[in-house]
Amino acid sequence: MSRERELIDTGTDKRYVRRDDQGQFSESDDVSKSLSQDARRHSGTSKPRNQGDKGD
């Protein structure tokens, strides 16, 4: 099972990351304009919390 995503804000860059069992980054996605616009819209299907990138 995948871990939850967490938002990392460095001040100049925002990223969603997943960590593995050792606490190291296993996956990283940059928050671009399209992702920030996507968060403002309602979807037809619901996903578990912090798993929004999984699914269709």
C-alpha positions as a LaTeX table, in Angstrom:
\begin{tabular}{lrrr}
\hline
Residue & $x$ (\AA) & $y$ (\AA) & $z$ (\AA) \\
\hline
Met1 & 0.00 & 0.00 & 0.00 \\
Ser2 & 1.28 & 3.46 & $-0.86$ \\
Arg3 & 1.91 & 5.95 & 1.87 \\
Glu4 & 0.15 & 9.30 & 2.01 \\
Arg5 & 1.51 & 12.23 & 0.05 \\
Glu6 & 2.82 & 15.23 & 1.92 \\
Leu7 & 3.33 & 18.75 & 0.65 \\
Ile8 & 6.88 & 20.08 & 0.88 \\
Asp9 & 7.18 & 23.87 & 0.49 \\
Thr10 & 10.78 & 25.12 & 0.17 \\
Gly11 & 9.76 & 28.73 & $-0.36$ \\
Thr12 & 10.61 & 28.66 & $-4.06$ \\
Asp13 & 9.11 & 25.29 & $-4.97$ \\
Lys14 & 6.19 & 23.12 & $-3.85$ \\
Arg15 & 6.19 & 19.35 & $-4.25$ \\
Tyr16 & 4.02 & 16.41 & $-3.24$ \\
Val17 & 6.23 & 13.55 & $-2.04$ \\
Arg18 & 5.80 & 10.01 & $-0.79$ \\
Arg19 & 8.23 & 8.40 & 1.61 \\
Asp20 & 9.24 & 4.74 & 1.82 \\
Asp21 & 9.55 & 2.70 & 5.03 \\
Gln22 & 13.00 & 4.19 & 5.75 \\
Gly23 & 11.64 & 7.75 & 5.45 \\
Gln24 & 13.38 & 8.48 & 2.15 \\
Phe25 & 11.56 & 10.02 & $-0.81$ \\
Ser26 & 10.18 & 7.34 & $-3.12$ \\
Glu27 & 8.10 & 9.57 & $-5.42$ \\
Ser28 & 7.97 & 13.31 & $-6.08$ \\
Asp29 & 5.56 & 15.47 & $-8.11$ \\
Asp30 & 6.01 & 19.18 & $-8.76$ \\
Val31 & 2.97 & 21.35 & $-8.01$ \\
Ser32 & 2.45 & 23.21 & $-11.25$ \\
Lys33 & $-0.36$ & 25.49 & $-12.39$ \\
Ser34 & $-2.38$ & 22.53 & $-13.60$ \\
Leu35 & $-2.21$ & 20.73 & $-10.24$ \\
Ser36 & $-3.15$ & 23.85 & $-8.31$ \\
Gln37 & $-6.11$ & 24.47 & $-10.65$ \\
Asp38 & $-7.12$ & 20.81 & $-10.33$ \\
Ala39 & $-7.33$ & 21.15 & $-6.54$ \\
Arg40 & $-9.89$ & 23.93 & $-6.90$ \\
Arg41 & $-12.34$ & 21.80 & $-8.89$ \\
His42 & $-14.68$ & 19.07 & $-7.75$ \\
Ser43 & $-14.31$ & 15.62 & $-9.21$ \\
Gly44 & $-17.02$ & 13.10 & $-9.91$ \\
Thr45 & $-15.27$ & 10.33 & $-7.98$ \\
Ser46 & $-13.85$ & 10.43 & $-4.48$ \\
Lys47 & $-10.46$ & 9.07 & $-3.46$ \\
Pro48 & $-9.02$ & 8.29 & $-0.02$ \\
Arg49 & $-7.41$ & 11.26 & 1.70 \\
Asn50 & $-3.93$ & 12.14 & 0.31 \\
Gln51 & $-4.24$ & 9.56 & $-2.47$ \\
Gly52 & $-5.61$ & 11.93 & $-5.11$ \\
Asp53 & $-3.03$ & 11.03 & $-7.74$ \\
Lys54 & $-4.08$ & 7.36 & $-7.72$ \\
Gly55 & $-6.97$ & 6.06 & $-9.76$ \\
Asp56 & $-8.35$ & 6.81 & $-13.24$ \\
\hline
\end{tabular}
